[in-house]
Amino acid sequence: MNVFVKSSGHLIADGKQYRCALGRAGVTTNKKEGDGATPTGKFVFRSLLFRSDRHGPPKTKLAKSLILPEDGWCDEPSDANYNKLVRLPYEASCEKLWREDGLYDIVVVLGHNDRPVIPNRGSAIFLHCAKPDYSATEGCIALLRNDLLNVLELIGPNDSLIVST
């Protein structure tokens, strides 16, 4: 199954439409690290990360892993672990996955710039929880928690997210 995201801020899964938040700079066909844009393209759903202290294992066919307080995601283009999960503290720049704001309580890792990883083409592009006001992300796609849980029940490792303008 393909899940579609439109630049208008809507995600469509199994015929149902959900409002979503996108990058503060909109969507782009030429993603660059730190540009604040959501990349266009077709991205496989790689895996699910979640905080067990805030949520039980979501129902999904995706492989699941716990987010731990020492988990981060490297966003330093010159580092060998760019766009990969790392353990904190880490010597290069990285995004902390264990957040207090709840946005990363449930995270779907998308197959963006990962096979192969190309420096400066963007990192940490996830499907994750949105703020109640749907404020913009740094380039991810974000749904309200209950909507994200609904979508997770529909998707598996052979499905993709397609972001278009």
Secondary structure, DSSP 8 states (H G I E B T S, - for coil): -EEEEETTTEEEETTEEEE-B-BTT-EESS--TTS--EE-EEEEEEEEEE-TTT----S-SS-EEE--TTEEEE--TTSTTTTSEEESS-SS-EEESS-SSSTTSEEEEE-SS-TT--TTS----EEEE--TT---BSS-EEE-HHHHHHHHHH--TT-EEEEE-
